[in-house]
Each structure stands twice: as structure tokens, then as C-alpha cells.
Amino acid sequence: MIWWPEESPTLQSGTITMRPMRPSDAEDIYRAAQDPTIPKFTTLPEDYPLDLAIEFAGKRAAASFANKTELVFVIEDSRLNTLSLNTLSLNTLISGTLNTSSPESNTREAVSDYPYSNNFAGVMSLHSIDIPNHRAEIGYWLAKEARGHGICTKAAEMITEYGLMTLGFKRIDGIVDVRNEPSKAALLKAGYEFEGIMKNYVTRRDGSQLDMALFAATKI
């Protein structure tokens, strides 16, 4: 039996927090979604408009939770401003613009370089929820600045454990574009098993067909 919480939960492990989406997240979602990699590998449209981000953050995520069709989280990682600081400090040192007489000014510059608020890293959800059959599907995207730090893998572990152990799902699918190597690697590291290739599984907006890789996490 699936247990559905009365309120969308907050999950936390180490530096990563997965929290309910808020209307104030719209600007970060919009800014991150301008990266062409995201529409390439997700259902988000190219040139993702701000009004869609506002509708998603302000209404759709909450409505999906109320209807028990999707559980959406915003991913935050408290390391992100530090990671941005380290990257910028290295760049300024290489370029010769590091202010050695006032190190604190470099820190302020580095922290402000991270383009998102509240250590925003991306969005992850359980969707395509099938309560009678105890199934769901994991979906996610990360801002380009947050990639390469293990955030996706850890967040996938967190939401999957919550879905299987707390909500009571017996199976969570991960369906990934076969070309998306980082996403496939993240699911494998998060404990998902590769089950095969689904040929011509998705029709793109341009009419082309995509093969998708099927992964799954199951509860025995």
C-alpha cells in the first residue's frame, strides 16, 4: 500500500537538501533551463519561457502533489557557493586579477558569481505515479554549474530510498535518453539496475524517434 504524506516532505543528507518547490524558485528554474543540454535530454521546451517556470513553481508542482501524480523537489547543496568560490579564485589567480591586498573582496566576488539563490542545484521528482501497481518514475535535471560534483547521484539515492522505504513503491523506473551518458552513470551509482534499451520510445517535437535506456530500483 502506498502512503502519501499530507505535506510535501524535506529530505536532507550531508550537504544536500531536497525540499518542496516554492513560487520563489521560478527565476532559478528559468535561468537554469536556458542551458540547451536540458531541453535536449528532458521534456522541457527549447527557449523555456519565464511564464512556464512561474506556472510550474507557483501552481503545477503543488497541484501534482495534491493529485498524487508527482512529488517534486528542489535540490540544494550547501557546497555550491564554496565550489563557485574555488573555481573563481583559480580563474582570477590565473588571469592575474586576484586582489592579494584584500582577500575578503575575492571571497565576496566569488560567492556572488554563483548565479542561483539558496544553493539551487536543480529539480528532481517522482512522477508517472501508478499507485495500484506501486510504481513511479524518477525524473531530474541539474543546472550546468551544479554538475560533476555527485549531486545527482546522491539526490537520486535520497529520493529513491524515500520512495521505496517510506512511500511504499515497489519499483521506480529511470528512463534516460541513450545518449545521456552522465545521467545513465548517475543512476547506476545510485543503485539502479540497467534493464535494456527501449527502441523508438519517445517522439521528439521535430518528429524524430529516440531510443531510451531503462533502469529500475526495486524493493524485494
Secondary structure as UniProt FT lines:
FT   STRAND          11..13
FT   TURN            14..15
FT   STRAND          16..20
FT   HELIX           23..25
FT   HELIX           26..32
FT   TURN            33..34
FT   HELIX           37..41
FT   TURN            46..47
FT   HELIX           50..55
FT   HELIX           56..60
FT   HELIX           61..66
FT   TURN            67..68
FT   STRAND          71..77
FT   TURN            78..79
FT   HELIX           80..95
FT   TURN            100..101
FT   HELIX           103..113
FT   TURN            118..119
FT   STRAND          120..130
FT   TURN            131..134
FT   STRAND          135..142
FT   HELIX           144..146
FT   TURN            147..148
FT   HELIX           151..161
FT   HELIX           162..167
FT   STRAND          171..177
FT   TURN            178..179
FT   HELIX           181..189
FT   TURN            190..191
FT   STRAND          193..203
FT   TURN            205..206
FT   STRAND          209..218
//
